[in-house]
Amino acid sequence: MQVAKWGNSLAVRLPVALVQELGIADGDELLLQPAHRKGALPASVNVTRLPGKLERLQAMRHLRAPWGADFAFDREEASAR
């Protein structure tokens, strides 16, 4: 991979094989963190694909609790609080 100038930033073009292995697509957000150096080995980076909005929403759905069968919303009671 080669680092190239893109405006005032630097960019890396990812090979297709790596994109497929990581399961990333156009618009995905990645978290890049420096990996701990081990001795004289060169510096490296850990890459994590951050979940998108839809994935975060789907992950939160299991937190929903169903309403009880006897539940009834009372607008007056809710407004009084």
C-alpha positions in Angstrom: 0.0 0.0 0.0 1.2 3.5 -0.7 0.4 6.7 1.2 -0.7 9.6 -1.0 -1.6 13.2 -0.5 -5.3 13.9 -0.6 -6.0 17.6 -0.1 -4.3 18.5 3.2 -4.5 14.9 4.4 -2.8 11.6 3.7 -4.7 8.7 2.3 -4.1 4.9 1.8 -5.7 3.0 -1.0 -6.8 -0.5 0.3 -6.5 -3.5 -1.9 -9.7 -5.4 -2.7 -8.5 -8.6 -0.9 -8.0 -6.6 2.4 -11.4 -4.8 2.0 -13.1 -8.2 1.6 -11.2 -9.7 4.5 -12.1 -6.8 6.8 -15.7 -6.7 5.6 -15.6 -2.9 5.0 -17.5 -0.9 2.4 -17.6 2.7 1.1 -18.7 5.0 3.9 -17.7 2.7 6.8 -15.9 4.2 9.7 -12.6 2.7 10.8 -10.8 3.1 14.1 -7.0 3.0 13.7 -5.0 2.6 16.9 -1.2 2.1 17.2 -0.3 -1.4 18.3 2.2 -1.9 21.1 5.7 -2.2 19.8 7.5 -5.4 20.6 11.3 -4.9 20.7 12.8 -3.7 17.5 9.8 -4.6 15.3 8.4 -1.8 13.2 5.4 0.1 14.4 2.0 -1.4 13.4 -1.7 -0.4 13.5 -4.8 -2.2 14.7 -7.8 -1.6 12.5 -11.4 -1.9 13.7 -14.5 -1.3 11.7 -17.0 0.7 13.8 -20.6 -0.4 13.7 -22.9 1.8 11.7 -26.1 3.5 13.0 -28.3 0.6 11.9 -26.0 -2.0 13.5 -26.0 0.0 16.8 -29.8 0.2 16.7 -30.2 -3.5 16.1 -27.8 -4.3 18.9 -29.8 -2.1 21.3 -33.1 -3.8 20.4 -32.5 -6.6 22.9 -32.7 -4.0 25.7 -36.3 -3.2 25.0 -38.7 -4.7 27.5 -42.2 -5.5 26.3 -45.1 -3.7 27.9 -47.3 -5.6 30.2 -50.6 -6.9 28.9 -52.5 -4.5 31.3 -50.4 -1.4 30.3 -52.4 1.6 29.1 -50.8 5.0 28.4 -52.5 7.9 30.2 -51.6 11.2 28.7 -52.9 13.2 31.8 -50.8 11.1 34.2 -47.7 11.5 32.1 -48.2 15.3 31.8 -48.7 15.6 35.6 -45.1 14.5 36.3 
